Every structure is written in structure tokens, then in C-alpha cells.
Amino acid sequence: MTTFLNKRAIQKRFQCKAQTAARINDQFVTVEQLVTAIESDKPLAEIDGIGETTADAIMSWWDVRFEREEQMQSAEVVQTGAQTASVYNLGDWSAAIGLEEDDE
């Protein structure tokens, strides 16, 4: 299964600025591509568009990815007016990052 990235989901999981999330989203289409890049021998900062700061944000998330994923909700609702709201799909990255689900 393919898990597509989106800027808002990246920003929530990585706890980073929107600009950093946009750089990550510009370079990787799927969570699986991001994981492959992290697990490769090539330093992340050598990927076009990913500098040291963005690479540090990625690796900081990678170190706590399971805990962050367990805390994530699949959607976020943001009130945009007195009677309106926007709903953002944050998705489920569990399978893509290798988080094992308990059979309870």
C-alpha cells in the first residue's frame, strides 16, 4: 500500500515549521520514499532541496516516529468561521514506517 505525504501531516508529525514540511513534501511523494531515503547510505542533506536543517528535522522525527505515530489522529478539524470548518486528512503512516499493530 502506498502512503502519500502531505504538508500538514508532515508538519504535525515532525513538529516543524510549514517551510520545512514543504521542502520534505516537495522531495518525497510517499512515506515509503522518505523511509527508503532515510535508510539508504546516502546522507539526506545530499538530496536536492534537503539541507542540513531539513535533514535534522527528518532524523529527529525518525528517532521518535513510533511514539509520534501512536499519538497522531487521522484528521484535524480547524474552525475557519462561526459556522464553518476545514477538515484535513493526516492519514495513517503506521504500516509505512513499520509500526506493528497489536491484535487486541
C-alpha positions as CSV (number, residue, x, y, z in Angstrom):
1,M,0.0,0.0,0.0
2,T,1.2,3.5,-0.8
3,T,1.0,6.2,1.8
4,F,1.1,9.7,0.2
5,L,2.7,12.6,2.0
6,N,1.0,16.0,2.6
7,K,2.5,19.1,4.1
8,R,0.0,19.3,7.0
9,A,0.6,15.7,8.1
10,I,4.4,16.2,7.8
11,Q,4.2,19.4,9.9
12,K,2.1,17.6,12.6
13,R,4.3,14.5,12.8
14,F,7.7,16.2,12.5
15,Q,6.6,19.2,14.7
16,C,8.3,21.5,12.3
17,K,7.6,24.8,10.5
18,A,5.5,24.8,7.4
19,Q,8.5,25.7,5.2
20,T,10.4,22.6,6.4
21,A,7.3,20.5,5.8
22,A,7.0,22.0,2.3
23,R,10.6,21.1,1.5
24,I,10.1,17.5,2.5
25,N,6.8,17.3,0.6
26,D,8.5,18.7,-2.5
27,Q,11.2,16.0,-2.5
28,F,9.2,12.9,-1.5
29,V,5.8,11.8,-2.8
30,T,5.2,8.9,-0.4
31,V,6.2,8.0,3.1
32,E,7.8,4.9,1.7
33,Q,10.1,7.0,-0.5
34,L,11.0,9.0,2.6
35,V,11.8,5.9,4.6
36,T,13.9,4.5,1.8
37,A,15.9,7.7,1.7
38,I,16.4,7.7,5.5
39,E,17.5,4.0,5.4
40,S,19.9,4.5,2.5
41,D,23.7,5.1,2.8
42,K,23.4,8.5,1.2
43,P,23.2,11.4,3.6
44,L,19.8,13.2,3.5
45,A,21.5,16.6,3.2
46,E,22.9,15.5,-0.2
47,I,19.4,15.1,-1.7
48,D,18.5,18.2,-3.8
49,G,16.2,20.5,-1.8
50,I,17.1,18.9,1.5
51,G,19.6,20.9,3.5
52,E,21.1,20.3,6.9
53,T,18.2,21.8,8.9
54,T,15.6,19.7,7.0
55,A,17.7,16.6,7.3
56,D,18.0,17.2,11.1
57,A,14.2,17.6,11.3
58,I,13.7,14.3,9.4
59,M,16.1,12.4,11.6
60,S,14.7,13.9,14.8
61,W,11.3,12.6,13.7
62,W,12.8,9.2,12.7
63,D,14.1,8.7,16.2
64,V,10.6,9.0,17.8
65,R,8.5,8.0,14.8
66,F,6.6,5.2,16.5
67,E,5.7,7.3,19.5
68,R,4.6,10.2,17.3
69,E,2.5,7.9,15.1
70,E,0.8,6.4,18.1
71,Q,-0.2,9.9,19.2
72,M,-1.5,11.0,15.8
73,Q,-5.1,11.4,14.9
74,S,-6.2,10.6,11.3
75,A,-7.7,14.0,10.8
76,E,-7.6,17.6,12.1
77,V,-10.6,20.0,12.2
78,V,-9.8,23.7,12.1
79,Q,-12.6,26.2,12.6
80,T,-12.5,28.8,9.8
81,G,-15.5,30.8,10.8
82,A,-18.5,30.9,13.1
83,Q,-20.3,28.1,11.3
84,T,-17.5,26.7,9.0
85,A,-14.5,24.4,9.5
86,S,-11.9,22.7,7.3
87,V,-11.1,19.1,7.8
88,Y,-7.5,17.9,7.0
89,N,-6.7,14.2,6.4
90,L,-3.5,13.4,8.2
91,G,-3.5,9.8,7.2
92,D,-2.1,6.7,8.9
93,W,1.6,6.1,8.4
94,S,1.8,3.0,10.7
95,A,2.4,0.4,8.0
96,A,4.8,2.6,6.0
97,I,7.1,3.2,9.0
98,G,7.0,-0.4,10.2
99,L,4.9,0.2,13.3
100,E,3.4,-3.1,14.3
101,E,-0.3,-3.1,15.3
102,D,-1.4,-5.0,18.3
103,D,-4.0,-7.7,17.7
104,E,-6.3,-6.7,20.6
